[in-house]
């Protein structure tokens, strides 16, 4: 079985992230680039399965700038066998629809039995990319799973809602997205780090995937305006001067739909 894990490289969430007011894109120069943790959790699911099932091939697919190499190598150090990195200047500013097309084309080249991804990245937080990829590939998709069970011919899992826990399943091949309820990703050890240096990473351009970069220049999403995030206010402070703090606190919570 070949499991392909989609990994996105994002600005470090522990650093201050800003938006370029000229391009409307995240300013990736203001923070270090790291593999998104939700993608690493998806990778952990694949690696755990591979450890228990001999012959499973875990492959990492990343679409991003050249600076993504370090994060891709980390995924290989964690235990992935190989990786594909799609990097092309024509992808700068690509929206979710265009990105999904590129990922689907790359998956067609790589081959897969199961595609695993995080439910949403920490930078864009679109939350729809796995479903869009599944639509391009004509595959069933199981989204926002809090538990995943991979079988020989099907994948199943649990999705939690406000009212119930849903049990879902789909035949393979399929696309699955997971949430932060999945186990923490492992840390790569020294042996894994050294082995990662020799593992294959295929670097592809849009031309390699048969995609015309000129087609990507006309994004389906049009940005009409850009504005900086307003500074955070000081909030509301309630003091119990007249013994009515509880009443005013309840009114504040109700007004903001918190109770």
C-alpha positions in Angstrom: 0.0 0.0 0.0 1.2 3.5 -0.8 0.0 6.3 1.5 0.7 9.8 0.3 0.6 12.5 3.0 0.0 16.1 2.1 2.3 18.4 4.0 2.2 22.2 3.9 5.0 24.5 4.9 3.8 27.5 6.8 5.1 30.4 8.8 5.9 29.4 12.4 2.8 29.9 14.5 5.1 30.8 17.5 6.3 33.9 15.6 4.5 37.1 14.7 2.8 36.6 11.3 1.9 39.5 9.1 0.1 40.1 5.8 1.7 42.0 3.0 -0.5 44.9 2.2 1.0 45.0 -1.4 0.2 41.4 -2.4 -2.4 40.3 0.1 -0.2 37.2 0.8 1.3 36.1 4.1 4.8 37.7 4.5 6.9 34.6 4.7 10.1 36.6 5.4 8.9 37.6 8.9 8.8 34.1 10.3 10.7 30.8 9.9 9.0 28.2 7.7 8.0 24.9 9.3 5.9 21.9 8.4 2.4 22.5 9.6 1.7 20.4 12.7 -1.6 19.2 11.4 0.2 17.7 8.4 2.7 16.1 10.7 -0.2 14.5 12.6 -1.5 13.0 9.4 2.0 11.7 8.7 2.0 10.1 12.2 -1.1 8.2 11.3 0.6 6.9 8.1 3.9 6.0 9.9 2.1 4.2 12.7 0.2 2.0 10.2 3.4 1.4 8.2 5.2 0.1 11.3 2.5 -2.5 11.8 2.1 -3.5 8.1 5.2 -4.5 6.2 5.3 -3.3 2.6 3.6 0.0 3.3 5.2 2.9 1.5 4.7 6.4 3.0 5.3 9.2 0.6 5.2 13.0 1.4 3.9 15.5 -1.1 4.5 19.2 -0.6 3.6 22.2 -2.8 5.6 25.3 -1.8 8.7 27.5 -2.2 12.3 26.2 -2.4 12.6 27.0 1.4 10.3 24.0 2.0 13.2 21.6 1.6 14.2 21.6 5.3 10.6 20.7 6.4 10.4 18.0 3.8 13.6 16.5 5.1 12.2 16.5 8.6 9.2 14.5 7.4 11.7 12.0 5.9 13.6 11.9 9.2 10.4 11.1 11.0 10.1 7.9 8.8 8.6 8.7 5.4 10.3 6.8 2.6 10.3 9.4 -0.1 8.9 12.8 -1.0 7.8 14.9 -3.9 8.2 18.7 -3.9 6.3 20.8 -6.4 8.0 24.2 -6.7 7.3 26.8 -9.4 7.3 30.5 -9.6 3.9 30.3 -11.3 2.4 29.0 -8.0 3.0 32.2 -6.1 -0.4 33.4 -4.9 -2.3 30.4 -6.1 -5.7 30.0 -4.5 -7.1 26.8 -3.1 -8.7 25.8 -6.4 -5.5 26.0 -8.3 -3.5 24.4 -5.5 -5.9 21.5 -5.5 -5.5 21.0 -9.3 -1.7 20.9 -8.9 -1.9 18.4 -6.0 -4.2 16.2 -7.9 -1.9 16.2 -10.9 1.1 15.4 -8.7 -0.8 12.5 -7.0 -1.6 11.1 -10.5 2.1 11.0 -11.2 3.1 9.6 -7.8 0.4 6.9 -7.4 -1.5 6.2 -4.2 -3.9 3.9 -2.3 -4.7 6.5 0.4 -4.2 10.2 0.7 -3.9 11.7 4.2 -4.0 15.4 5.0 -4.7 17.8 7.9 -8.2 19.3 8.0 -6.9 22.9 7.6 -3.5 24.7 7.6 -2.6 27.3 10.2 -2.0 30.0 7.7 -4.9 29.9 5.2 -7.3 27.9 7.3 -9.5 27.2 4.3 -10.5 23.7 5.4 -11.6 22.6 1.9 -8.5 21.5 0.1 -8.7 17.8 0.9 -12.3 17.7 -0.5 -11.3 19.6 -3.6 -8.4 17.2 -4.2 -10.8 14.2 -3.8 -13.2 15.9 -6.3 -10.5 16.3 -8.9 -9.5 12.6 -8.4 -13.1 11.3 -8.3 -12.4 9.7 -4.9 -14.5 9.5 -1.7 -13.4 11.7 1.1 -13.7 11.4 4.9 -13.1 14.8 6.5 -12.3 16.1 10.0 -11.7 12.6 11.5 -10.7 12.3 15.2 -9.7 8.7 14.8 -8.6 6.7 11.7 -8.5 3.0 11.0 -6.8 1.8 7.8 -7.7 -1.6 6.3 -6.7 -3.5 3.3 -9.6 -2.4 1.2 -11.2 0.5 3.1 -10.5 3.3 5.6 -12.8 4.3 8.4 -12.9 6.7 11.3 -14.8 9.0 13.6 -16.0 12.5 13.2 -17.2 14.4 16.2 -20.0 17.0 16.0 -21.8 19.0 18.7 -24.5 16.4 19.0 -23.0 13.0 18.0 -20.0 10.9 17.1 -20.3 9.8 13.5 -18.7 6.6 12.2 -17.6 6.9 8.6 -16.0 4.5 6.1 -15.0 4.5 2.4 -13.4 2.1 0.0 -9.8 2.6 -1.0 -8.5 4.7 -2.7 -9.8 7.6 -0.7 -8.8 11.0 0.7 -8.9 11.5 4.5 -8.3 14.6 6.5 -7.6 14.5 10.3 -7.9 17.0 13.2 -5.7 17.9 16.1 -7.4 15.1 18.2 -5.0 12.7 16.6 -1.8 11.8 18.4 1.1 14.2 18.5 3.7 13.6 15.8 6.9 11.9 16.7 10.3 13.7 16.9 12.9 12.5 14.4 15.9 10.8 16.0 19.5 11.0 15.0 19.3 7.8 13.0 16.3 9.1 11.1 18.0 12.5 10.5 21.0 10.8 9.0 18.9 8.4 6.9 16.8 11.3 5.6 19.8 12.7 3.7 19.8 9.7 1.4 16.1 9.4 0.8 14.8 10.5 -2.6 13.0 13.8 -3.1 11.6 14.4 -6.5 11.4 18.1 -7.4 8.7 18.9 -10.0 7.7 22.0 -11.9 4.3 22.8 -13.4 5.7 21.8 -16.8 6.6 18.4 -15.4 2.9 18.0 -14.4 1.7 19.1 -17.8 0.2 22.3 -16.3 0.6 25.6 -18.2 1.8 28.3 -15.7 -0.1 30.9 -17.8 -3.3 29.2 -16.8 -2.4 29.8 -13.1 -1.9 33.5 -13.6 -5.6 34.0 -13.9 -6.6 33.0 -10.4 -10.2 32.1 -9.8 -10.2 34.2 -6.6 -10.0 37.9 -7.0 -8.8 40.1 -4.1 -10.7 43.4 -4.0 -9.2 45.1 -1.0 -6.5 44.6 1.6 -6.3 46.1 5.1 -4.1 45.6 8.1 -5.6 43.8 11.1 -6.7 46.4 13.7 -4.8 46.4 16.9 -6.4 44.4 19.7 -8.4 46.5 22.1 -8.0 46.4 25.9 -11.2 44.5 26.4 -14.0 45.0 28.9 -13.2 45.3 32.6 -16.0 44.7 35.1 -15.5 45.7 38.7 -17.9 44.9 41.5 -18.3 48.4 42.8 -22.1 48.3 43.5 -22.6 44.5 43.8 -23.9 44.1 40.3 -20.8 42.7 38.7 -22.5 39.3 38.2 -25.4 40.8 36.4 -23.3 42.9 34.1 -21.0 40.0 33.4 -24.0 37.8 32.4 -25.3 40.6 30.2 -21.9 40.9 28.5 -21.6 37.2 27.9 -25.2 37.0 26.5 -24.6 40.0 24.2 -21.6 38.3 22.7 -23.4 35.0 22.4 -21.1 33.3 24.8 -23.9 31.9 26.9 
